[in-house]
Amino acid sequence: MVNSDSQSALATIKNPVHHARTKHFDIRHHFVRDAVENGDITVNYVPSNENPADILTKALSRDKHAAGLRLLHLA
């Protein structure tokens, strides 16, 4: 299972139609789409305020950082 807070990435994965905006993607980056189609993985939307990975990937305010620590069970 893969969780993401990027709705555009999830839409690109779930929609097999190649749009003008995604035609620049290298074919090797479509492995996630293929894995979803094969049923090897599932992708789910997780809102940013419930995503513990945000603390590792984004600059956050003090409050959001503290919330991320709680999600990781570190505070």
Phi and psi restraints in degrees (range 20) as a CNS / XPLOR table:
assign (resid 1 and name C) (resid 2 and name N)
       (resid 2 and name CA) (resid 2 and name C) 1.0 -119.8 20.0 2
assign (resid 2 and name N) (resid 2 and name CA)
       (resid 2 and name C) (resid 3 and name N) 1.0 127.2 20.0 2
assign (resid 2 and name C) (resid 3 and name N)
       (resid 3 and name CA) (resid 3 and name C) 1.0 -106.9 20.0 2
assign (resid 3 and name N) (resid 3 and name CA)
       (resid 3 and name C) (resid 4 and name N) 1.0 140.9 20.0 2
assign (resid 3 and name C) (resid 4 and name N)
       (resid 4 and name CA) (resid 4 and name C) 1.0 -147.0 20.0 2
assign (resid 4 and name N) (resid 4 and name CA)
       (resid 4 and name C) (resid 5 and name N) 1.0 148.8 20.0 2
assign (resid 4 and name C) (resid 5 and name N)
       (resid 5 and name CA) (resid 5 and name C) 1.0 -102.6 20.0 2
assign (resid 5 and name N) (resid 5 and name CA)
       (resid 5 and name C) (resid 6 and name N) 1.0 9.2 20.0 2
assign (resid 5 and name C) (resid 6 and name N)
       (resid 6 and name CA) (resid 6 and name C) 1.0 -97.0 20.0 2
assign (resid 6 and name N) (resid 6 and name CA)
       (resid 6 and name C) (resid 7 and name N) 1.0 101.1 20.0 2
assign (resid 6 and name C) (resid 7 and name N)
       (resid 7 and name CA) (resid 7 and name C) 1.0 -65.1 20.0 2
assign (resid 7 and name N) (resid 7 and name CA)
       (resid 7 and name C) (resid 8 and name N) 1.0 -33.2 20.0 2
assign (resid 7 and name C) (resid 8 and name N)
       (resid 8 and name CA) (resid 8 and name C) 1.0 -68.7 20.0 2
assign (resid 8 and name N) (resid 8 and name CA)
       (resid 8 and name C) (resid 9 and name N) 1.0 -38.7 20.0 2
assign (resid 8 and name C) (resid 9 and name N)
       (resid 9 and name CA) (resid 9 and name C) 1.0 -64.8 20.0 2
assign (resid 9 and name N) (resid 9 and name CA)
       (resid 9 and name C) (resid 10 and name N) 1.0 -41.5 20.0 2
assign (resid 9 and name C) (resid 10 and name N)
       (resid 10 and name CA) (resid 10 and name C) 1.0 -65.7 20.0 2
assign (resid 10 and name N) (resid 10 and name CA)
       (resid 10 and name C) (resid 11 and name N) 1.0 -38.9 20.0 2
assign (resid 10 and name C) (resid 11 and name N)
       (resid 11 and name CA) (resid 11 and name C) 1.0 -64.7 20.0 2
assign (resid 11 and name N) (resid 11 and name CA)
       (resid 11 and name C) (resid 12 and name N) 1.0 -38.9 20.0 2
assign (resid 11 and name C) (resid 12 and name N)
       (resid 12 and name CA) (resid 12 and name C) 1.0 -65.9 20.0 2
assign (resid 12 and name N) (resid 12 and name CA)
       (resid 12 and name C) (resid 13 and name N) 1.0 -38.8 20.0 2
assign (resid 12 and name C) (resid 13 and name N)
       (resid 13 and name CA) (resid 13 and name C) 1.0 -66.9 20.0 2
assign (resid 13 and name N) (resid 13 and name CA)
       (resid 13 and name C) (resid 14 and name N) 1.0 -43.7 20.0 2
assign (resid 13 and name C) (resid 14 and name N)
       (resid 14 and name CA) (resid 14 and name C) 1.0 -80.8 20.0 2
assign (resid 14 and name N) (resid 14 and name CA)
       (resid 14 and name C) (resid 15 and name N) 1.0 -19.4 20.0 2
assign (resid 14 and name C) (resid 15 and name N)
       (resid 15 and name CA) (resid 15 and name C) 1.0 -102.8 20.0 2
assign (resid 15 and name N) (resid 15 and name CA)
       (resid 15 and name C) (resid 16 and name N) 1.0 110.8 20.0 2
assign (resid 15 and name C) (resid 16 and name N)
       (resid 16 and name CA) (resid 16 and name C) 1.0 -74.6 20.0 2
assign (resid 16 and name N) (resid 16 and name CA)
       (resid 16 and name C) (resid 17 and name N) 1.0 -5.9 20.0 2
assign (resid 16 and name C) (resid 17 and name N)
       (resid 17 and name CA) (resid 17 and name C) 1.0 -76.8 20.0 2
assign (resid 17 and name N) (resid 17 and name CA)
       (resid 17 and name C) (resid 18 and name N) 1.0 133.2 20.0 2
assign (resid 17 and name C) (resid 18 and name N)
       (resid 18 and name CA) (resid 18 and name C) 1.0 -83.7 20.0 2
assign (resid 18 and name N) (resid 18 and name CA)
       (resid 18 and name C) (resid 19 and name N) 1.0 117.2 20.0 2
assign (resid 18 and name C) (resid 19 and name N)
       (resid 19 and name CA) (resid 19 and name C) 1.0 -93.8 20.0 2
assign (resid 19 and name N) (resid 19 and name CA)
       (resid 19 and name C) (resid 20 and name N) 1.0 163.0 20.0 2
assign (resid 19 and name C) (resid 20 and name N)
       (resid 20 and name CA) (resid 20 and name C) 1.0 -59.1 20.0 2
assign (resid 20 and name N) (resid 20 and name CA)
       (resid 20 and name C) (resid 21 and name N) 1.0 -32.0 20.0 2
assign (resid 20 and name C) (resid 21 and name N)
       (resid 21 and name CA) (resid 21 and name C) 1.0 -77.7 20.0 2
assign (resid 21 and name N) (resid 21 and name CA)
       (resid 21 and name C) (resid 22 and name N) 1.0 -17.7 20.0 2
assign (resid 21 and name C) (resid 22 and name N)
       (resid 22 and name CA) (resid 22 and name C) 1.0 -109.2 20.0 2
assign (resid 22 and name N) (resid 22 and name CA)
       (resid 22 and name C) (resid 23 and name N) 1.0 2.9 20.0 2
assign (resid 22 and name C) (resid 23 and name N)
       (resid 23 and name CA) (resid 23 and name C) 1.0 -68.1 20.0 2
assign (resid 23 and name N) (resid 23 and name CA)
       (resid 23 and name C) (resid 24 and name N) 1.0 -17.8 20.0 2
assign (resid 23 and name C) (resid 24 and name N)
       (resid 24 and name CA) (resid 24 and name C) 1.0 -80.7 20.0 2
assign (resid 24 and name N) (resid 24 and name CA)
       (resid 24 and name C) (resid 25 and name N) 1.0 -7.8 20.0 2
assign (resid 24 and name C) (resid 25 and name N)
       (resid 25 and name CA) (resid 25 and name C) 1.0 -64.3 20.0 2
assign (resid 25 and name N) (resid 25 and name CA)
       (resid 25 and name C) (resid 26 and name N) 1.0 131.9 20.0 2
assign (resid 25 and name C) (resid 26 and name N)
       (resid 26 and name CA) (resid 26 and name C) 1.0 -68.8 20.0 2
assign (resid 26 and name N) (resid 26 and name CA)
       (resid 26 and name C) (resid 27 and name N) 1.0 145.8 20.0 2
assign (resid 26 and name C) (resid 27 and name N)
       (resid 27 and name CA) (resid 27 and name C) 1.0 -58.2 20.0 2
assign (resid 27 and name N) (resid 27 and name CA)
       (resid 27 and name C) (resid 28 and name N) 1.0 -30.0 20.0 2
assign (resid 27 and name C) (resid 28 and name N)
       (resid 28 and name CA) (resid 28 and name C) 1.0 -68.6 20.0 2
assign (resid 28 and name N) (resid 28 and name CA)
       (resid 28 and name C) (resid 29 and name N) 1.0 -17.4 20.0 2
assign (resid 28 and name C) (resid 29 and name N)
       (resid 29 and name CA) (resid 29 and name C) 1.0 -83.9 20.0 2
assign (resid 29 and name N) (resid 29 and name CA)
       (resid 29 and name C) (resid 30 and name N) 1.0 -2.1 20.0 2
assign (resid 29 and name C) (resid 30 and name N)
       (resid 30 and name CA) (resid 30 and name C) 1.0 -90.3 20.0 2
assign (resid 30 and name N) (resid 30 and name CA)
       (resid 30 and name C) (resid 31 and name N) 1.0 7.6 20.0 2
assign (resid 30 and name C) (resid 31 and name N)
       (resid 31 and name CA) (resid 31 and name C) 1.0 -62.9 20.0 2
assign (resid 31 and name N) (resid 31 and name CA)
       (resid 31 and name C) (resid 32 and name N) 1.0 -31.4 20.0 2
assign (resid 31 and name C) (resid 32 and name N)
       (resid 32 and name CA) (resid 32 and name C) 1.0 -65.7 20.0 2
assign (resid 32 and name N) (resid 32 and name CA)
       (resid 32 and name C) (resid 33 and name N) 1.0 -45.3 20.0 2
assign (resid 32 and name C) (resid 33 and name N)
       (resid 33 and name CA) (resid 33 and name C) 1.0 -58.4 20.0 2
assign (resid 33 and name N) (resid 33 and name CA)
       (resid 33 and name C) (resid 34 and name N) 1.0 -43.8 20.0 2
assign (resid 33 and name C) (resid 34 and name N)
       (resid 34 and name CA) (resid 34 and name C) 1.0 -64.0 20.0 2
assign (resid 34 and name N) (resid 34 and name CA)
       (resid 34 and name C) (resid 35 and name N) 1.0 -40.6 20.0 2
assign (resid 34 and name C) (resid 35 and name N)
       (resid 35 and name CA) (resid 35 and name C) 1.0 -65.2 20.0 2
assign (resid 35 and name N) (resid 35 and name CA)
       (resid 35 and name C) (resid 36 and name N) 1.0 -36.7 20.0 2
assign (resid 35 and name C) (resid 36 and name N)
       (resid 36 and name CA) (resid 36 and name C) 1.0 -67.2 20.0 2
assign (resid 36 and name N) (resid 36 and name CA)
       (resid 36 and name C) (resid 37 and name N) 1.0 -44.9 20.0 2
assign (resid 36 and name C) (resid 37 and name N)
       (resid 37 and name CA) (resid 37 and name C) 1.0 -61.4 20.0 2
assign (resid 37 and name N) (resid 37 and name CA)
       (resid 37 and name C) (resid 38 and name N) 1.0 -36.4 20.0 2
assign (resid 37 and name C) (resid 38 and name N)
       (resid 38 and name CA) (resid 38 and name C) 1.0 -78.7 20.0 2
assign (resid 38 and name N) (resid 38 and name CA)
       (resid 38 and name C) (resid 39 and name N) 1.0 -9.5 20.0 2
assign (resid 38 and name C) (resid 39 and name N)
       (resid 39 and name CA) (resid 39 and name C) 1.0 80.8 20.0 2
assign (resid 39 and name N) (resid 39 and name CA)
       (resid 39 and name C) (resid 40 and name N) 1.0 12.3 20.0 2
assign (resid 39 and name C) (resid 40 and name N)
       (resid 40 and name CA) (resid 40 and name C) 1.0 -71.7 20.0 2
assign (resid 40 and name N) (resid 40 and name CA)
       (resid 40 and name C) (resid 41 and name N) 1.0 -34.8 20.0 2
assign (resid 40 and name C) (resid 41 and name N)
       (resid 41 and name CA) (resid 41 and name C) 1.0 -136.2 20.0 2
assign (resid 41 and name N) (resid 41 and name CA)
       (resid 41 and name C) (resid 42 and name N) 1.0 161.7 20.0 2
assign (resid 41 and name C) (resid 42 and name N)
       (resid 42 and name CA) (resid 42 and name C) 1.0 -122.1 20.0 2
assign (resid 42 and name N) (resid 42 and name CA)
       (resid 42 and name C) (resid 43 and name N) 1.0 149.2 20.0 2
assign (resid 42 and name C) (resid 43 and name N)
       (resid 43 and name CA) (resid 43 and name C) 1.0 -118.2 20.0 2
assign (resid 43 and name N) (resid 43 and name CA)
       (resid 43 and name C) (resid 44 and name N) 1.0 138.1 20.0 2
assign (resid 43 and name C) (resid 44 and name N)
       (resid 44 and name CA) (resid 44 and name C) 1.0 -131.6 20.0 2
assign (resid 44 and name N) (resid 44 and name CA)
       (resid 44 and name C) (resid 45 and name N) 1.0 148.4 20.0 2
assign (resid 44 and name C) (resid 45 and name N)
       (resid 45 and name CA) (resid 45 and name C) 1.0 -84.7 20.0 2
assign (resid 45 and name N) (resid 45 and name CA)
       (resid 45 and name C) (resid 46 and name N) 1.0 133.2 20.0 2
assign (resid 45 and name C) (resid 46 and name N)
       (resid 46 and name CA) (resid 46 and name C) 1.0 -127.8 20.0 2
assign (resid 46 and name N) (resid 46 and name CA)
       (resid 46 and name C) (resid 47 and name N) 1.0 121.2 20.0 2
assign (resid 46 and name C) (resid 47 and name N)
       (resid 47 and name CA) (resid 47 and name C) 1.0 -60.0 20.0 2
assign (resid 47 and name N) (resid 47 and name CA)
       (resid 47 and name C) (resid 48 and name N) 1.0 149.9 20.0 2
assign (resid 47 and name C) (resid 48 and name N)
       (resid 48 and name CA) (resid 48 and name C) 1.0 -55.3 20.0 2
assign (resid 48 and name N) (resid 48 and name CA)
       (resid 48 and name C) (resid 49 and name N) 1.0 -37.0 20.0 2
assign (resid 48 and name C) (resid 49 and name N)
       (resid 49 and name CA) (resid 49 and name C) 1.0 -72.4 20.0 2
assign (resid 49 and name N) (resid 49 and name CA)
       (resid 49 and name C) (resid 50 and name N) 1.0 -7.6 20.0 2
assign (resid 49 and name C) (resid 50 and name N)
       (resid 50 and name CA) (resid 50 and name C) 1.0 -115.4 20.0 2
assign (resid 50 and name N) (resid 50 and name CA)
       (resid 50 and name C) (resid 51 and name N) 1.0 9.0 20.0 2
assign (resid 50 and name C) (resid 51 and name N)
       (resid 51 and name CA) (resid 51 and name C) 1.0 -101.6 20.0 2
assign (resid 51 and name N) (resid 51 and name CA)
       (resid 51 and name C) (resid 52 and name N) 1.0 106.2 20.0 2
assign (resid 51 and name C) (resid 52 and name N)
       (resid 52 and name CA) (resid 52 and name C) 1.0 -67.0 20.0 2
assign (resid 52 and name N) (resid 52 and name CA)
       (resid 52 and name C) (resid 53 and name N) 1.0 -20.3 20.0 2
assign (resid 52 and name C) (resid 53 and name N)
       (resid 53 and name CA) (resid 53 and name C) 1.0 -69.0 20.0 2
assign (resid 53 and name N) (resid 53 and name CA)
       (resid 53 and name C) (resid 54 and name N) 1.0 -21.2 20.0 2
assign (resid 53 and name C) (resid 54 and name N)
       (resid 54 and name CA) (resid 54 and name C) 1.0 -57.4 20.0 2
assign (resid 54 and name N) (resid 54 and name CA)
       (resid 54 and name C) (resid 55 and name N) 1.0 -32.8 20.0 2
assign (resid 54 and name C) (resid 55 and name N)
       (resid 55 and name CA) (resid 55 and name C) 1.0 -64.6 20.0 2
assign (resid 55 and name N) (resid 55 and name CA)
       (resid 55 and name C) (resid 56 and name N) 1.0 -23.9 20.0 2
assign (resid 55 and name C) (resid 56 and name N)
       (resid 56 and name CA) (resid 56 and name C) 1.0 -96.7 20.0 2
assign (resid 56 and name N) (resid 56 and name CA)
       (resid 56 and name C) (resid 57 and name N) 1.0 -12.7 20.0 2
assign (resid 56 and name C) (resid 57 and name N)
       (resid 57 and name CA) (resid 57 and name C) 1.0 -121.9 20.0 2
assign (resid 57 and name N) (resid 57 and name CA)
       (resid 57 and name C) (resid 58 and name N) 1.0 -9.0 20.0 2
assign (resid 57 and name C) (resid 58 and name N)
       (resid 58 and name CA) (resid 58 and name C) 1.0 -136.3 20.0 2
assign (resid 58 and name N) (resid 58 and name CA)
       (resid 58 and name C) (resid 59 and name N) 1.0 153.6 20.0 2
assign (resid 58 and name C) (resid 59 and name N)
       (resid 59 and name CA) (resid 59 and name C) 1.0 -78.7 20.0 2
assign (resid 59 and name N) (resid 59 and name CA)
       (resid 59 and name C) (resid 60 and name N) 1.0 124.3 20.0 2
assign (resid 59 and name C) (resid 60 and name N)
       (resid 60 and name CA) (resid 60 and name C) 1.0 -121.1 20.0 2
assign (resid 60 and name N) (resid 60 and name CA)
       (resid 60 and name C) (resid 61 and name N) 1.0 155.4 20.0 2
assign (resid 60 and name C) (resid 61 and name N)
       (resid 61 and name CA) (resid 61 and name C) 1.0 -69.6 20.0 2
assign (resid 61 and name N) (resid 61 and name CA)
       (resid 61 and name C) (resid 62 and name N) 1.0 167.8 20.0 2
assign (resid 61 and name C) (resid 62 and name N)
       (resid 62 and name CA) (resid 62 and name C) 1.0 -58.3 20.0 2
assign (resid 62 and name N) (resid 62 and name CA)
       (resid 62 and name C) (resid 63 and name N) 1.0 -42.6 20.0 2
assign (resid 62 and name C) (resid 63 and name N)
       (resid 63 and name CA) (resid 63 and name C) 1.0 -65.5 20.0 2
assign (resid 63 and name N) (resid 63 and name CA)
       (resid 63 and name C) (resid 64 and name N) 1.0 -44.0 20.0 2
assign (resid 63 and name C) (resid 64 and name N)
       (resid 64 and name CA) (resid 64 and name C) 1.0 -69.1 20.0 2
assign (resid 64 and name N) (resid 64 and name CA)
       (resid 64 and name C) (resid 65 and name N) 1.0 -33.9 20.0 2
assign (resid 64 and name C) (resid 65 and name N)
       (resid 65 and name CA) (resid 65 and name C) 1.0 -63.5 20.0 2
assign (resid 65 and name N) (resid 65 and name CA)
       (resid 65 and name C) (resid 66 and name N) 1.0 -44.6 20.0 2
assign (resid 65 and name C) (resid 66 and name N)
       (resid 66 and name CA) (resid 66 and name C) 1.0 -62.9 20.0 2
assign (resid 66 and name N) (resid 66 and name CA)
       (resid 66 and name C) (resid 67 and name N) 1.0 -40.2 20.0 2
assign (resid 66 and name C) (resid 67 and name N)
       (resid 67 and name CA) (resid 67 and name C) 1.0 -64.6 20.0 2
assign (resid 67 and name N) (resid 67 and name CA)
       (resid 67 and name C) (resid 68 and name N) 1.0 -39.5 20.0 2
assign (resid 67 and name C) (resid 68 and name N)
       (resid 68 and name CA) (resid 68 and name C) 1.0 -63.5 20.0 2
assign (resid 68 and name N) (resid 68 and name CA)
       (resid 68 and name C) (resid 69 and name N) 1.0 -39.6 20.0 2
assign (resid 68 and name C) (resid 69 and name N)
       (resid 69 and name CA) (resid 69 and name C) 1.0 -61.3 20.0 2
assign (resid 69 and name N) (resid 69 and name CA)
       (resid 69 and name C) (resid 70 and name N) 1.0 -40.0 20.0 2
assign (resid 69 and name C) (resid 70 and name N)
       (resid 70 and name CA) (resid 70 and name C) 1.0 -64.6 20.0 2
assign (resid 70 and name N) (resid 70 and name CA)
       (resid 70 and name C) (resid 71 and name N) 1.0 -39.8 20.0 2
assign (resid 70 and name C) (resid 71 and name N)
       (resid 71 and name CA) (resid 71 and name C) 1.0 -63.5 20.0 2
assign (resid 71 and name N) (resid 71 and name CA)
       (resid 71 and name C) (resid 72 and name N) 1.0 -32.1 20.0 2
assign (resid 71 and name C) (resid 72 and name N)
       (resid 72 and name CA) (resid 72 and name C) 1.0 -86.7 20.0 2
assign (resid 72 and name N) (resid 72 and name CA)
       (resid 72 and name C) (resid 73 and name N) 1.0 1.6 20.0 2
assign (resid 72 and name C) (resid 73 and name N)
       (resid 73 and name CA) (resid 73 and name C) 1.0 60.0 20.0 2
assign (resid 73 and name N) (resid 73 and name CA)
       (resid 73 and name C) (resid 74 and name N) 1.0 39.0 20.0 2
assign (resid 73 and name C) (resid 74 and name N)
       (resid 74 and name CA) (resid 74 and name C) 1.0 -109.6 20.0 2
assign (resid 74 and name N) (resid 74 and name CA)
       (resid 74 and name C) (resid 75 and name N) 1.0 -0.8 20.0 2
